[in-house]
Amino acid sequence: MKKIDSVTRESWILDTFPEWGTWLNEEISQTKVKQGTYAMWWLGCTGIWLKSHENTNILCDLWCGSGKRSHGNGKMKDGHQMKRMSGCEELQPNLRTQPFVIDPFAIKELDALVVTHIHSDHVDINTAAAILQNCSNEVPFIGPQGVVDLWISWGVPSERCVVVRPGDRVKVKDIEIIALEAFDRTALITAPVEMMLKNQLPQDMDDIAVNYLFVTSGGTLYHAGDSHYSNQFAKHGNEYQIDVALGAYGENPRGITDKVTSVDMLRMAESLNTNVVIPVHYDIWSNFQADPKEIMLLWNSKRNRLNYQFKPFIWQVGGKFVYPDDQDKLEFNFNRGFQDVFAVEPDLPFPSFL
């Protein structure tokens, strides 16, 4: 039994974080994906674990960091993309609002790490280090050039990295990964602090961000990274069969456009011709949080008139989604447990206690 004088800040952190311990690691490892389906878990932000019937495991955009941890001097950092975007000076109050539901250092069975773009809540040094230390040395690191440059600068061997641009295809066992155009205008104004962007040509989006289509034997998954709404979603919907689409949803603060809002989540789904659209990212930042029930309200008010052929799905971080089994579900709920009540005689002083 612990004694109070043995408890320190360090022991508290090690005993508490990640808050879910290895619960989700174990669940993913133990899950057998049935033929004709695929399973995925939401890890927070746009982090996704994808698992196929053939036991191929792909990790996308796992972020294991935090937002603001101090008020500091109360000012935004020079060169920050939000400051460039809006001209604001006061500190952005972006606090992390989700627990860590997976232990990156307990990840053992992995076939690829895939990242959409250069932002630090998507490409994560802790995830990269954990995979290098604990997974097979054949696990590829797949991302656009800017992401690969970051990995190599951190110490990821260049021979482990695979650079992708729109149109590229990478086969990871039975899953084909197709890189597609991204529409992340915030990424375009993310640059070194010393770089001035005004009156300059923008960066090449294809070097710093891509969307992905994951093609499995059980269906496809479209991951839009941090893309804003674009008419080119319709181009992707014309070119590919898209079963499930993930979009970076959120409520944009005054003077900021960084997330896809409710109406455009529906437009995105319609343009992609997807069967299911799932909002993500709204969970993580305190200043961009949104209520996904708003998407459901709008969908219900418009679906008959506009003849929507898709359904929204409101997920929870740490939750599992199986396609196509769950395609008609509208909301996720965690297992409530207690299925085996009265399997044994209760230990009670008297029956009327119940």
Phi, psi and chi 1 to 4 in degrees:
 res  aa     phi    psi   chi1   chi2   chi3   chi4
   1 MET       -  137.8 -175.8  175.6   69.4      -
   2 LYS   -69.3  151.1  -80.1 -170.8  174.9 -179.3
   3 LYS  -113.6  150.0  -62.7  -67.5 -175.1 -178.4
   4 ILE   -60.5  -31.7 -163.3  106.3      -      -
   5 ASP   -78.8   -3.8   57.8    3.0      -      -
   6 SER   -95.3   -5.3   68.0      -      -      -
   7 VAL   -89.3  127.0  176.2      -      -      -
   8 THR  -128.5  172.0   64.5      -      -      -
   9 ARG   -59.2  -40.1 -176.5  174.8 -173.7  -85.7
  10 GLU   -66.6  -42.4  -71.6   71.0   24.4      -
  11 SER   -67.3  -36.5   70.6      -      -      -
  12 TRP   -60.9  -45.8  162.7   63.0      -      -
  13 ILE   -62.9  -46.7  -68.4  170.1      -      -
  14 LEU   -66.7  -31.4  -70.3  172.0      -      -
  15 ASP   -80.3  -17.7  -75.0  -13.0      -      -
  16 THR  -110.8  -33.3  -52.9      -      -      -
  17 PHE  -112.6  141.5  -58.9   99.1      -      -
  18 PRO   -67.9  147.8   26.2  -33.6      -      -
  19 GLU   -59.8  -30.2  -68.6   95.0  -32.0      -
  20 TRP   -91.5    2.0  -78.1   30.0      -      -
  21 GLY    56.1 -131.7      -      -      -      -
  22 THR  -106.2   15.8   59.3      -      -      -
  23 TRP   -52.4  -51.8  177.5  -81.1      -      -
  24 LEU   -73.2  -36.0 -166.8   57.8      -      -
  25 ASN   -54.1  -44.7  -60.5   76.2      -      -
  26 GLU   -67.4  -42.0  -64.7  166.2   25.6      -
  27 GLU   -60.9  -45.6  177.7 -177.0  -36.7      -
  28 ILE   -63.0  -45.4  -67.6  170.3      -      -
  29 SER   -62.1  -37.8  178.5      -      -      -
  30 GLN   -83.0  -14.2  -66.4  165.8    9.0      -
  31 THR   -72.4  126.8  -64.7      -      -      -
  32 LYS  -101.6  114.7  -55.1  -64.5 -176.5 -176.1
  33 VAL   -84.0  123.5 -179.9      -      -      -
  34 LYS   -75.9  157.7   71.4  178.8 -175.4 -179.3
  35 GLN   -59.0  141.3 -169.6  169.6    4.4      -
  36 GLY    81.5   11.3      -      -      -      -
  37 THR  -137.9  170.0   73.5      -      -      -
  38 TYR  -138.2  156.8   66.2   78.4      -      -
  39 ALA  -120.5  148.0      -      -      -      -
  40 MET  -147.2  155.1   60.3  179.4 -178.3      -
  41 TRP  -126.6  141.1  -69.4  -99.3      -      -
  42 TRP   -90.7  124.3 -174.3   15.3      -      -
  43 LEU  -103.7    6.1  -51.8  179.2      -      -
  44 GLY   103.2  148.7      -      -      -      -
  45 CYS    58.3 -121.1 -161.0      -      -      -
  46 THR  -112.3   19.7   65.6      -      -      -
  47 GLY   -70.7  129.9      -      -      -      -
  48 ILE  -136.2  138.0  -63.2  -66.6      -      -
  49 TRP  -107.1  123.2 -170.0  -68.2      -      -
  50 LEU  -112.7  131.2  174.5   64.1      -      -
  51 LYS  -133.2  130.9 -172.3  171.1 -173.3  177.9
  52 SER   -99.5  168.2   72.7      -      -      -
  53 HIS   -57.6  -33.2  160.5   67.3      -      -
  54 GLU   -82.4    8.2  -66.5   80.7    1.0      -
  55 ASN    69.0   36.2 -162.4   36.0      -      -
  56 THR   -91.7  131.0  -61.0      -      -      -
  57 ASN  -119.0  120.3  -69.1  -86.2      -      -
  58 ILE  -123.1  132.9  -68.6  178.1      -      -
  59 LEU  -110.0  127.3  179.4   60.7      -      -
  60 CYS  -125.1  125.5 -176.7      -      -      -
  61 ASP    60.4   31.6  -84.1   15.8      -      -
  62 LEU   -69.2  124.2  174.1   60.3      -      -
  63 TRP  -114.5  125.3  175.2   54.1      -      -
  64 CYS  -117.7   29.1  -62.3      -      -      -
  65 GLY  -108.3 -166.6      -      -      -      -
  66 SER  -132.6  165.0   66.5      -      -      -
  67 GLY   -88.6 -140.0      -      -      -      -
  68 LYS   -64.1  139.8  -65.2  -65.3 -176.2  -67.9
  69 ARG  -123.2   -4.7  -62.1  164.8   61.7   89.8
  70 SER  -157.8  151.9  166.4      -      -      -
  71 HIS   -72.5  -18.9  -73.6  -91.1      -      -
  72 GLY    52.2 -134.1      -      -      -      -
  73 ASN   -92.5    5.8   65.4    1.1      -      -
  74 GLY    77.9    9.2      -      -      -      -
  75 LYS  -119.4  149.9  -59.9  -66.8 -176.8 -177.3
  76 MET   -69.3  150.0  -70.6  -74.6  -78.0      -
  77 LYS   -70.7  141.1  -70.0 -178.3  179.3  178.4
  78 ASP   -59.5  137.0  -70.8  -21.7      -      -
  79 GLY    86.1   -5.2      -      -      -      -
  80 HIS   -63.8  141.5 -169.0  -79.8      -      -
  81 GLN   -59.6  -33.5   57.1  -93.7   25.8      -
  82 MET   -71.0  -34.0  -64.9  -65.0  175.0      -
  83 LYS   -69.9  -41.8 -176.6  172.6 -177.5  178.5
  84 ARG   -61.1  -40.5  -67.9 -174.9 -168.0  -89.9
  85 MET   -65.8  -40.6  178.3 -171.5  -62.4      -
  86 SER  -118.2  -14.6   65.5      -      -      -
  87 GLY    75.5   16.0      -      -      -      -
  88 CYS   -77.3  157.3   66.8      -      -      -
  89 GLU  -120.2  -29.3  -66.6 -172.1  -30.4      -
  90 GLU   -71.4  146.4  -67.2 -175.4    7.7      -
  91 LEU   -57.5  133.2 -172.3   68.9      -      -
  92 GLN   -73.0  123.5  176.4 -167.5 -171.1      -
  93 PRO   -86.5   59.0   33.2  -35.3      -      -
  94 ASN   -90.6   89.7   57.6  -37.0      -      -
  95 LEU   -92.8  142.1  -56.4  170.5      -      -
  96 ARG   -70.9  131.7 -178.0 -179.5  175.3  119.3
  97 THR  -115.9    7.0   57.2      -      -      -
  98 GLN  -120.4  145.8  -81.4  -66.7  -15.4      -
  99 PRO   -72.7  167.9   28.8  -36.1      -      -
 100 PHE   -86.3  113.0  -67.4   91.2      -      -
 101 VAL   -96.3   -4.3  -63.1      -      -      -
 102 ILE  -140.0  146.0 -164.5  165.7      -      -
 103 ASP   -95.6  109.4 -177.0  -14.6      -      -
 104 PRO   -63.3  -29.2   23.4  -33.5      -      -
 105 PHE   -82.7   -3.4  -72.3   89.9      -      -
 106 ALA  -100.5    3.6      -      -      -      -
 107 ILE   -76.5  121.2  -65.5  172.1      -      -
 108 LYS  -119.0  -45.1  -51.9  -64.9 -177.5 -176.3
 109 GLU   -96.2  103.6  -61.6  175.8   49.5      -
 110 LEU  -147.1  143.0 -172.0   67.0      -      -
 111 ASP  -111.2  -18.3  -64.0  -63.0      -      -
 112 ALA  -168.1  143.9      -      -      -      -
 113 LEU  -104.7  126.1  172.7   64.4      -      -
 114 VAL  -124.3  134.0  179.5      -      -      -
 115 VAL  -129.9  140.4  168.0      -      -      -
 116 THR   -82.3  -39.7   57.1      -      -      -
 117 HIS  -161.8 -177.5   66.5  -71.0      -      -
 118 ILE   -82.2   -8.1   57.1  171.9      -      -
 119 HIS   -69.6  146.1  -76.7  152.8      -      -
 120 SER   -71.5  -13.3   58.4      -      -      -
 121 ASP   -91.3   16.9   55.1  -17.2      -      -
 122 HIS  -132.4  -42.6  -60.9  -99.4      -      -
 123 VAL  -103.7  119.5   55.3      -      -      -
 124 ASP  -127.2  128.3  177.9   68.0      -      -
 125 ILE   -69.3  -32.3 -167.5  169.6      -      -
 126 ASN   -67.0  -42.5  -55.1  -69.4      -      -
 127 THR   -62.1  -45.6  -57.5      -      -      -
 128 ALA   -60.6  -44.7      -      -      -      -
 129 ALA   -63.9  -42.8      -      -      -      -
 130 ALA   -62.3  -41.0      -      -      -      -
 131 ILE   -68.4  -41.1  -69.6  168.9      -      -
 132 LEU   -63.1  -36.6  -78.5  178.8      -      -
 133 GLN   -80.7  -31.1  -67.5  172.5   26.1      -
 134 ASN  -122.1   -8.2  -61.7  -48.4      -      -
 135 CYS  -111.7  171.1  -62.8      -      -      -
 136 SER   -55.7  144.3  162.9      -      -      -
 137 ASN   -75.6    6.4   58.9   12.7      -      -
 138 GLU  -100.0   -2.1  -63.6  179.7   -1.6      -
 139 VAL   -68.7  119.4  174.1      -      -      -
 140 PRO   -81.1  151.7   29.6  -33.8      -      -
 141 PHE  -107.0  112.4  -72.0   63.4      -      -
 142 ILE  -114.1  127.2  -58.8  168.9      -      -
 143 GLY  -175.2  173.6      -      -      -      -
 144 PRO   -68.6  169.9   24.7  -32.6      -      -
 145 GLN   -55.8  -43.3 -175.1   66.5   61.1      -
 146 GLY   -62.1  -37.1      -      -      -      -
 147 VAL   -68.1  -44.6  167.8      -      -      -
 148 VAL   -62.0  -39.7  167.6      -      -      -
 149 ASP   -59.0  -40.7  -69.8  -16.5      -      -
 150 LEU   -64.1  -47.6  -80.5  170.4      -      -
 151 TRP   -56.7  -46.9  -79.9  -30.1      -      -
 152 ILE   -64.5  -38.5  -68.1  173.2      -      -
 153 SER   -64.6  -26.2   73.1      -      -      -
 154 TRP   -83.1  -15.5  -65.2  -20.9      -      -
 155 GLY   115.7    5.8      -      -      -      -
 156 VAL   -70.9  127.5  176.9      -      -      -
 157 PRO   -57.8  135.6  -22.7   33.5      -      -
 158 SER   -61.3  -30.6   59.0      -      -      -
 159 GLU   -71.0  -14.3   60.3  -89.7   18.1      -
 160 ARG   -85.8  -11.5  -64.0  -79.0  -63.9  -85.0
 161 CYS   -96.2  142.3  -62.9      -      -      -
 162 VAL  -124.2  114.1  178.6      -      -      -
 163 VAL   -84.3  131.0  175.9      -      -      -
 164 VAL  -124.9  147.5  -69.2      -      -      -
 165 ARG  -128.8  162.9  -68.5  174.2   64.3   84.7
 166 PRO   -51.9  131.5  -30.2   37.2      -      -
 167 GLY   101.4  -18.6      -      -      -      -
 168 ASP   -73.6  148.0  -70.4  -16.1      -      -
 169 ARG  -127.3  134.6  -63.9  169.6  179.7 -108.2
 170 VAL  -127.0  129.1  179.5      -      -      -
 171 LYS   -96.9  123.7 -167.7   78.8  170.1  178.1
 172 VAL  -119.3   98.8  177.8      -      -      -
 173 LYS    52.9 -118.7  -65.7  171.3   61.4  176.1
 174 ASP   -89.5   -6.6   61.1  -73.5      -      -
 175 ILE   -98.5  130.6  -65.6 -179.9      -      -
 176 GLU   -99.3  130.7 -176.5  175.9   36.0      -
 177 ILE  -108.3  119.7  -56.2  168.9      -      -
 178 ILE  -109.4  121.0  -56.1  173.1      -      -
 179 ALA   -82.7  135.0      -      -      -      -
 180 LEU  -129.9  168.1  -60.2  170.3      -      -
 181 GLU   -61.0  139.8  -65.3   88.1   -7.1      -
 182 ALA  -102.7  160.3      -      -      -      -
 183 PHE  -131.6   48.8  -42.9  117.1      -      -
 184 ASP  -101.3   90.2 -175.6   -4.5      -      -
 185 ARG   -69.0  -24.8  -67.9 -175.7  -69.4  -82.9
 186 THR   -65.9  -36.2  -53.7      -      -      -
 187 ALA   -61.9  -32.2      -      -      -      -
 188 LEU   -66.8  -24.0  -70.3  179.0      -      -
 189 ILE  -106.4   18.5   56.3  169.1      -      -
 190 THR   -95.0  114.7  -58.1      -      -      -
 191 ALA  -152.3  162.3      -      -      -      -
 192 PRO   -54.4  147.6  -24.8   33.8      -      -
 193 VAL   -57.4  -32.5   61.9      -      -      -
 194 GLU   -79.2  -10.1   67.1  -84.4    4.7      -
 195 MET   -86.0  128.0 -177.0 -178.4  -65.9      -
 196 MET   -94.4  131.7  -65.3  -65.3  -65.8      -
 197 LEU  -100.8  -20.6  -59.4 -177.6      -      -
 198 LYS   -62.8  134.7 -164.7  169.6 -175.1  177.6
 199 ASN    65.9   17.9  -61.1  -38.4      -      -
 200 GLN  -111.9  154.2  -57.7  -65.6  -40.7      -
 201 LEU   -67.1  144.3  -69.9  172.2      -      -
 202 PRO   -69.5  163.7   25.2  -34.2      -      -
 203 GLN   -66.4  164.9  -57.5  177.6   73.9      -
 204 ASP   -82.2  112.2 -174.7  -15.0      -      -
 205 MET   -53.6  -37.4 -179.0   80.9   81.4      -
 206 ASP   -65.2  -17.8  -64.3  -15.1      -      -
 207 ASP   -84.4  -18.4  -74.5  -24.1      -      -
 208 ILE  -122.8  -14.3   56.4  178.3      -      -
 209 ALA  -155.5  142.2      -      -      -      -
 210 VAL  -141.3  155.0  -66.1      -      -      -
 211 ASN   -94.4  164.9  -66.5  -10.1      -      -
 212 TYR  -131.8  146.5  -69.8  105.6      -      -
 213 LEU  -117.3  119.4 -175.8   67.5      -      -
 214 PHE   -97.8  120.9  -61.2   96.0      -      -
 215 VAL  -107.3  114.2 -177.3      -      -      -
 216 THR  -117.2  170.4   79.9      -      -      -
 217 SER   -68.3  -13.8   62.6      -      -      -
 218 GLY  -104.9    1.1      -      -      -      -
 219 GLY   138.0 -176.2      -      -      -      -
 220 THR  -117.5  153.9   62.8      -      -      -
 221 LEU  -130.2  125.0  170.7   66.1      -      -
 222 TYR  -102.4  122.0 -177.4   95.4      -      -
 223 HIS  -111.9  113.7 -164.9  -56.5      -      -
 224 ALA   -91.5    8.2      -      -      -      -
 225 GLY    54.5 -130.2      -      -      -      -
 226 ASP  -106.1   26.0  -92.1   -1.2      -      -
 227 SER   -60.1  139.6  -73.1      -      -      -
 228 HIS   -80.7  174.5  -58.2   97.0      -      -
 229 TYR   -66.5  139.4 -179.4   76.7      -      -
 230 SER  -143.2  144.2  170.2      -      -      -
 231 ASN   -62.6  -20.4  -67.7  -32.5      -      -
 232 GLN   -72.1  -10.5  -74.1 -162.9   84.4      -
 233 PHE   -55.4  -36.9  -79.6  132.0      -      -
 234 ALA   -64.9  -34.1      -      -      -      -
 235 LYS   -62.3  -45.5  176.7  174.9  179.3  -74.1
 236 HIS   -63.9  -38.5  -67.2  170.8      -      -
 237 GLY   -66.1  -29.6      -      -      -      -
 238 ASN   -74.5  -34.7  -72.3  -12.8      -      -
 239 GLU   -86.8  -24.1  -66.7  173.8  -18.2      -
 240 TYR  -135.4  152.9  -58.9   97.0      -      -
 241 GLN   -81.1  116.4  169.4   62.6   42.1      -
 242 ILE  -116.9  116.6  -62.2  172.1      -      -
 243 ASP   -90.2  -46.1  -65.5  -44.5      -      -
 244 VAL  -131.4  137.0 -179.3      -      -      -
 245 ALA  -126.9  136.3      -      -      -      -
 246 LEU  -108.0  133.8  -52.2  174.7      -      -
 247 GLY  -131.3  147.3      -      -      -      -
 248 ALA   -81.5   95.8      -      -      -      -
 249 TYR   -94.4  150.2  172.0   58.5      -      -
 250 GLY   177.1  168.3      -      -      -      -
 251 GLU  -102.0  112.5 -160.9   63.7   64.3      -
 252 ASN   -75.4  129.6  -66.1  -55.1      -      -
 253 PRO   -64.3  164.9  -20.7   32.8      -      -
 254 ARG   -55.1  127.9 -179.7  173.4  177.9  -94.0
 255 GLY    82.0    6.6      -      -      -      -
 256 ILE  -126.1  137.3  -63.8  -69.4      -      -
 257 THR  -127.3  105.6  -61.3      -      -      -
 258 ASP  -135.5  -20.2 -174.4   58.8      -      -
 259 LYS  -124.2  159.2  -61.6  -70.5  179.1  -76.0
 260 VAL   -81.9  125.6  179.0      -      -      -
 261 THR   -90.8  179.5   52.9      -      -      -
 262 SER   -57.3  -49.6  -60.3      -      -      -
 263 VAL   -60.4  -42.4  169.8      -      -      -
 264 ASP   -77.3  -19.4  -79.0  -20.7      -      -
 265 MET   -63.7  -40.2  -77.2  -64.9  -61.1      -
 266 LEU   -68.8  -40.9  -61.4  179.1      -      -
 267 ARG   -62.6  -40.9  -67.7 -178.6   69.8 -157.8
 268 MET   -59.9  -47.6  170.0 -174.9  161.3      -
 269 ALA   -61.9  -43.6      -      -      -      -
 270 GLU   -64.4  -41.7 -174.5  177.8   32.4      -
 271 SER   -66.1  -38.2  -66.1      -      -      -
 272 LEU   -77.0  -10.2  -70.8  170.9      -      -
 273 ASN    57.3   34.9  -75.4  -31.7      -      -
 274 THR   -80.9  160.7 -171.7      -      -      -
 275 ASN   -86.0  -33.4  -63.7  -36.7      -      -
 276 VAL  -137.0  137.4 -179.2      -      -      -
 277 VAL  -120.8  134.3   64.5      -      -      -
 278 ILE  -126.2  118.8  -55.5  178.4      -      -
 279 PRO   -76.8  137.7   27.7  -33.1      -      -
 280 VAL  -133.8  178.9  -67.8      -      -      -
 281 HIS    78.7  -25.4 -148.2  -41.7      -      -
 282 TYR   -67.8  -13.2   65.4   90.3      -      -
 283 ASP   -79.9  -22.2   65.5  -62.0      -      -
 284 ILE   -98.0  -37.2 -155.2   76.5      -      -
 285 TRP  -103.3  128.2  -65.8  124.0      -      -
 286 SER   -61.9  -30.6   57.4      -      -      -
 287 ASN   -92.8    1.2   59.3  -29.5      -      -
 288 PHE  -123.0   10.5  -79.6   88.3      -      -
 289 GLN   -62.3  146.9  -77.8 -167.6  -50.6      -
 290 ALA  -144.0  162.7      -      -      -      -
 291 ASP   -99.7  112.1 -173.1  -13.0      -      -
 292 PRO   -66.7  -14.4   24.4  -33.7      -      -
 293 LYS   -62.3  -23.1  -69.7  -69.0 -175.7   69.2
 294 GLU   -62.3  -38.2 -177.5  179.0  -53.4      -
 295 ILE   -61.7  -42.9  -63.2  172.5      -      -
 296 MET   -64.9  -39.9 -165.0   65.5   67.8      -
 297 LEU   -63.1  -44.6  -72.0  169.9      -      -
 298 LEU   -66.5  -41.2  -73.7  170.5      -      -
 299 TRP   -60.3  -44.7  177.0   75.6      -      -
 300 ASN   -65.8  -33.8  -88.4  -47.6      -      -
 301 SER   -78.2  -19.7   71.0      -      -      -
 302 LYS  -116.8  -16.6  -60.2  168.2   75.5  169.1
 303 ARG   -64.5  -35.6   63.8 -170.7  178.6   98.2
 304 ASN   -75.5  -42.1  -67.9  -36.4      -      -
 305 ARG   -67.7  -40.4 -179.6  168.0   57.5   86.6
 306 LEU   -94.6    0.0  -62.8 -177.1      -      -
 307 ASN    55.7   49.3 -165.8   29.6      -      -
 308 TYR   -60.2  135.9  -77.0  154.1      -      -
 309 GLN  -104.6   10.1  -60.5  -59.6  -59.1      -
 310 PHE  -124.1  164.7   64.8   88.1      -      -
 311 LYS  -125.3  142.2  -67.9 -178.7  178.1  178.4
 312 PRO   -80.6  154.3   -1.5   16.8      -      -
 313 PHE  -132.2  124.4  179.7   72.7      -      -
 314 ILE   -97.2  111.0  -51.1  -54.6      -      -
 315 TRP   -95.7  174.2 -142.7   -5.2      -      -
 316 GLN  -132.6  145.4  -69.4 -171.1   59.0      -
 317 VAL   -61.6  132.9  174.2      -      -      -
 318 GLY    92.0   -8.0      -      -      -      -
 319 GLY   -85.3  159.8      -      -      -      -
 320 LYS  -107.0  144.3  177.4 -176.0  176.9 -175.7
 321 PHE  -134.4  130.7  179.5   88.6      -      -
 322 VAL  -116.3  125.9  176.7      -      -      -
 323 TYR  -107.9  135.8 -174.5   82.7      -      -
 324 PRO   -91.3    3.8   33.3  -35.4      -      -
 325 ASP   -55.9  -36.6  -68.0   12.2      -      -
 326 ASP  -100.7   12.4  -63.9  -24.2      -      -
 327 GLN   -66.7  -20.7   65.6  177.7  -34.3      -
 328 ASP   -98.6   -2.1  -68.0  -35.9      -      -
 329 LYS   -76.9  148.8  -67.1 -177.3  178.6  178.9
 330 LEU  -108.7  -22.1  -62.1  178.2      -      -
 331 GLU  -144.0  150.8  -76.5 -167.7   70.7      -
 332 PHE   -96.9  145.1  175.1   86.0      -      -
 333 ASN  -140.5  138.7 -163.1   55.2      -      -
 334 PHE   -68.1  154.0  -73.4  106.8      -      -
 335 ASN   -55.0  124.6 -178.4   -4.5      -      -
 336 ARG   -85.9   -8.5  -60.3  175.9   68.9 -161.4
 337 GLY    72.2 -171.8      -      -      -      -
 338 PHE    63.4   27.8  -59.6   99.4      -      -
 339 GLN   -64.9  -22.5  -67.1   92.1  -20.2      -
 340 ASP  -105.8   30.6   61.0  -18.7      -      -
 341 VAL   -57.6  141.2  -69.4      -      -      -
 342 PHE    64.5   21.2  -63.6  105.1      -      -
 343 ALA   -68.1  -28.2      -      -      -      -
 344 VAL  -128.9  165.6  -61.8      -      -      -
 345 GLU   -67.4  124.9 -174.0   68.8   23.5      -
 346 PRO   -61.6  149.1  -20.4   31.5      -      -
 347 ASP   -98.1   87.5  179.9   18.3      -      -
 348 LEU  -128.0  151.5  -62.9  171.2      -      -
 349 PRO   -69.3  -27.3   22.2  -32.2      -      -
 350 PHE  -161.8  146.3   43.6   84.9      -      -
 351 PRO   -61.1  -32.1  -23.4   33.4      -      -
 352 SER   -67.8   -8.3   58.6      -      -      -
 353 PHE   -55.3  -32.6 -179.4   88.1      -      -
 354 LEU   -76.6      -  -61.2  175.0      -      -
